[in-house]
């Protein structure tokens, strides 16, 4: 039996609510309204362990298929990533970072509020990065939550994972490995902890982020990158 106009409209609204609840956004890459897609990474990056319902989270298993859809959709010519995250699961964050870095289309990230911990490699995974003046980035050594087996292999595993983070960040930004490690192991900057809290302009000065700016600057840069890519035959400059 065919649906009338009201039932169809209710169905569309219900579908939209489901998308917002599941993905945190009103549109998905399969039907973009423009040639630029916006991806938000908000709260804590949830990985292999489900976090309590009161936590604001971004589930990495929701983002991975979206990134594939963005890569495959010919109508999407560029991607903007909005970051306001406290960090989260290290392996999930690195997986997202590698996926973003491997996209063939131009990408720009904007750090709003905070891009802490594993949010740092996610931020620098794009072709160009912006940070708003008031935003901060916390750089610190890797930590483990839950049961930790106190054997040499555990510490070796953590050391190797930390090295993966350091190598990714220094490869995808202009900060030197020596400077990044000095920020990571700084004492006294964070109360009763090791690490550094870097504010907007300082992140640019250190070479971690490309420039201070927001939506306007990000859109201008991304549109220029899209135009350059078309002129160069599909190669991201």
N, C-alpha and C positions, 0 to 999 in steps of 0.2 A: 504494500500500500504506500503510495507516494506521500512524502511529508509536505505539510504546508509551509508557507514562508516563516511563520513564527517558530516552528519546530526546527527548521534549518538554521535560523539565527541563534536559537538556544544551543544547538549542537556546536556551532562555531565558537560561541562564547565558552561552552564547557571545554572544548578542545584547547582554547587559548589559556584557560585557567590551569588545565593539566600541564601545559608546556611551562607556564610560569612556576608552578609548584615543583616540577621535576627538574627543569633546567635553569630556573632563575631568570628567564628572559621570555619576551613575548613573541619573538621570531626565531626560527631555526634556519640553518644554512640552505635547506632545500628550496626555500622560496624567499629570497632576499628582496627587500624593498629598494635597495641600491646596490651599487657595485662594491661597497665596502661593508664588511661584516664586523660587528662589535662583540667581543667575547669578554665576559666579566669573571675575574677570579677574586672572590670576596670571602673574608673570614678565614677559616682554617682549611688547608688542603687536606681532604679526607682521603686516605689511602686504603690499606688492607684491613684496617680495623674501623668499624663503624663508631662514630663519636656520639655522645649523648645528644638527645633531641634539642636541648636548649642551646647547643653550640651552633653558631652560624658557620656553615661549611660549604665548600665547593668540592663536589665529588669528582675525582679525576676520571672515573669510568664514564661519566657523562660528557667530559670534555674531549676524550680521545676520539670517539666517533664523529663529534662535531668538526674536529680538525681534519679528519679524513674527508668529510663532506665538503668542507671549505676548499680543500685541495682539488677535489673532483668537479666542483660546480664551476662551469665556465663563466657564469654570470658574476661570480665573486672575483674581484680583481685585487683586493687588498684587505688586510685584517688589522684592526686596532684591538689591543688587549688592555683592559682597565684592571689595575691591580690595587687592592687594598686588603692585604693579607698579613696575618701574624706568622705565617709559615705552616708547618704541618709535616706530613709523612715525607721523608727524604727521598725514598725510591719513587714514590708517586710524583713528587715535584721534579725529580730528574727526568722521569719518563715524559712529563708534559714539556719540559724544557727541550729535550731532544726532538720531540715531535714538532714543536714550534720552529725550532732552528732548521728543521729539514723541509719546511714548506717552500715551494717554488715561488709563491706569490709574495709581494712586498708586505712586511709586517712592521708595526710600530707599537710600542707599549707606553703607557702613562702610569706612573706610580702616584696614586692618590691616597693621602693619609699615611699608609705604610706599605713597605715591601720588605718584610722582615724574613730572616732566616732562609728557608728554602725558596722564599719569594724572590730572593736576589738572583739566582740562576734563571728563574722563569722570566724575570724582567729583562735580563740581558740577552735572552734567546732570540729576541726580535732583531730585525735589521737596523732599527734606530730606536733609541730610548729617550723618554722624557720623564722628568720628575717635577712635580709642582713645588713651589718654594717651601711650603710648610710640611712636606712629606718627610718621613724618616725611614732609614733602612738599618736594621740591626744585623750586624755580622758577628757570628760567634761559632765556636766549634760545634760539631755534631753531638747531639745527646740522644740517648735511648730511653724510652719509657717502658715500664712494666718489668718483667722478669729479665734479669741480666745474668748470664752464667759467667762467673769470674775466672775465666781461663784465658791464656795468651791468645787463642784463636779469636776470641770475642774482640779483644783490643786491636788485633791485626785487621779484622773485618771493618771495625769502625775507622781505623786509620786509612784503609784503602778507600772506603766510601767518602771520607772527608777529602781525600786527594782527588776523587772524581769531581766533587763539587768545586774545589779550587781550580782544577784544570778547565772545567767547563766555563767558569766565570772569567778566568783570565784569557781564555781563547776567544770568547764572544764579547769582550769589552776591551778597553784600553788601559785597564789597571794592571800593574805589574804583579807577578806572583809574590814578590817580596813585600810589596805594600799591602796586598790583600791579606797575607798571613799576619802581618804586623797588626792590622785592624782586627783580625779574628782572635788573636791571642793577647790583645791589649788588656792590661790590668788596671782597675780603678775607674775606667770609663763607665762601666755598668756596676751599680751597687752590688757588692757581694757576688760578683760574677765576672767571667772573662768575656771580652768582646768589645765592640764599639757601636755606638748609635750614631749613624751618619745622617746629617740633615741635608735636604735638597741640593744647595749650591756646593756643599762639600763633596757630595757624591760625583758631581760633574768635575770638580777640581781634581779628584783622585783618579779620574778616568773611568770610573765605574759606570756612570750614566753619560749619555752624549750631550744633553742640554736640559736647562730648566725651561719648563713650558707646560701647557695644558692641552685642551681639546683643539683650540684654534691652530696652534703650532703643529700638533700631531696630524691634523687633517691636511694642512698645507704640505707637510713633508710626505705624507702617504700619497697624496694626489700627484706630487712631483715624481715620486718613485714609480707610480703606475704609468705615468706618461713616458718616463725614461725607459721602462721595461718594454713598452710598445715600440718605441723607436729602436731599441736594441734587439728586437726580435724575440722577446720573451725572457731575457736574462735580467735578473735583479741586480741593480748596480750597487 
